[in-house]
Amino acid sequence: MELILIRHTTPDIDKGICYGQSDLDLASSFESELTRILKELGTQSKVYSSPLKRCRLLADRIGTEVRLDDRLMEMDFGDWELKPWNDIPTDEIQPWYDDYVNTRTNNGESLQLLNARVRSFFDELKALDDDIVVCVTHAGVIRVMNGIINELRLDQIFSLKVKYGEVLRFFI
């Protein structure tokens, strides 16, 4: 099976803001980013997508049948959502910096929890009899899937860079 992972296009938010599961609008560059993605990918029949607007709007333009799945949502940063990273108090963020794999953000998720829900989705995909599976999702989810496919430890996946609107192809 070919697994095609697409990161959503550029969101309409200032740099330096924490926005995991916040439902953001898209930047004005959406149409040009979409054109580039469609040139590379073309339209697809079935597309899985995070239900967050920044993924759903792209999936609706790529696929004729879009299936939303909450497991494809970005990591939940809880109380930190929509706060500037630099404004999160050190006593709150330092434990997470020290062990982001196992430590939950305040009222949010740890990387381990994100991994568990993404792995659940991934395991269901592997059981499908589809030649091609397309997923529109977020950088965190893409890093986790890449880690699963390439057998990386969770503490290694943040070195994987994923650009807005990037299309990645894997054979699983």
SULTA-V160212 format. One record per residue. N is the residue number from 0. RES is the residue in one letter. PSI is psi in radians with two decimals (999 if undefined). NEAR is the number of other ideal C-beta (glycine too) atoms within 10 Angstrom. Layout:
n: (N/N)
res: (RES/RES)
psi: (PSI/PSI)
near: (NEAR/NEAR)
This chain:
n: (0/1/2/3/4/5/6/7/8/9/10/11/12/13/14/15/16/17/18/19/20/21/22/23/24/25/26/27/28/29/30/31/32/33/34/35/36/37/38/39/40/41/42/43/44/45/46/47/48/49/50/51/52/53/54/55/56/57/58/59/60/61/62/63/64/65/66/67/68/69/70/71/72/73/74/75/76/77/78/79/80/81/82/83/84/85/86/87/88/89/90/91/92/93/94/95/96/97/98/99/100/101/102/103/104/105/106/107/108/109/110/111/112/113/114/115/116/117/118/119/120/121/122/123/124/125/126/127/128/129/130/131/132/133/134/135/136/137/138/139/140/141/142/143/144/145/146/147/148/149/150/151/152/153/154/155/156/157/158/159/160/161/162/163/164/165/166/167/168/169/170/171)
res: (M/E/L/I/L/I/R/H/T/T/P/D/I/D/K/G/I/C/Y/G/Q/S/D/L/D/L/A/S/S/F/E/S/E/L/T/R/I/L/K/E/L/G/T/Q/S/K/V/Y/S/S/P/L/K/R/C/R/L/L/A/D/R/I/G/T/E/V/R/L/D/D/R/L/M/E/M/D/F/G/D/W/E/L/K/P/W/N/D/I/P/T/D/E/I/Q/P/W/Y/D/D/Y/V/N/T/R/T/N/N/G/E/S/L/Q/L/L/N/A/R/V/R/S/F/F/D/E/L/K/A/L/D/D/D/I/V/V/C/V/T/H/A/G/V/I/R/V/M/N/G/I/I/N/E/L/R/L/D/Q/I/F/S/L/K/V/K/Y/G/E/V/L/R/F/F/I)
psi: (2.40/2.18/2.06/2.05/2.28/2.20/2.48/2.81/3.14/2.20/2.78/1.42/2.58/2.63/2.62/0.13/2.37/2.18/0.71/-1.36/0.19/2.44/1.67/2.65/2.99/2.66/2.87/-0.21/0.05/-0.87/-0.72/-0.63/-0.71/-0.77/-0.77/-0.76/-0.77/-0.60/-0.67/-0.61/-0.63/3.11/2.63/2.71/-1.24/2.25/2.29/2.53/2.60/2.53/-0.14/2.45/-0.70/-0.36/-0.78/-0.73/-0.66/-0.79/-0.69/-0.47/-0.31/-0.74/2.65/-0.41/1.92/2.24/2.05/2.44/2.10/-0.42/-0.25/0.09/2.69/2.92/2.44/1.99/0.17/-2.20/-0.28/-0.21/2.30/0.28/2.55/2.35/-0.70/-0.26/-0.11/2.15/2.45/-0.71/-0.35/-0.74/-0.47/-0.76/-0.63/-0.76/-0.68/-0.52/1.16/-0.29/-0.77/-0.33/2.25/2.56/2.81/2.00/0.46/-2.58/2.82/2.95/-0.58/-0.71/-0.72/-0.79/-0.74/-0.77/-0.63/-0.70/-0.66/-0.81/-0.82/-0.77/-0.64/-0.67/-0.77/-0.46/-0.19/2.76/0.68/2.50/-0.64/2.33/2.24/2.29/2.25/2.10/-2.70/2.86/-0.75/-0.77/-0.74/-0.74/-0.75/-0.80/-0.74/-0.74/-0.71/-0.85/-0.74/0.20/0.86/2.61/2.66/-0.56/-0.04/-0.25/-0.35/-0.18/-0.19/2.04/2.37/2.00/2.74/2.33/0.16/2.45/2.11/2.44/2.33/2.65/2.08/999)
near: (13/12/19/18/24/25/24/27/24/18/20/12/16/8/6/10/17/21/19/20/19/17/12/17/12/21/15/9/14/20/11/13/17/17/10/14/20/12/8/13/15/8/11/17/10/14/25/23/25/24/15/24/15/26/28/17/18/26/25/13/16/21/18/10/10/20/12/16/16/11/17/25/24/22/25/20/24/15/12/22/16/12/14/12/12/8/11/18/8/8/7/12/19/11/15/20/9/9/12/18/15/14/16/17/24/14/11/19/22/19/24/14/15/24/23/13/19/23/15/11/18/19/10/12/15/11/6/10/5/12/7/12/19/23/25/31/28/25/19/23/27/22/25/26/25/17/21/19/14/11/7/15/8/18/13/13/21/14/8/15/8/18/11/15/19/16/15/16/11/15/7/12)
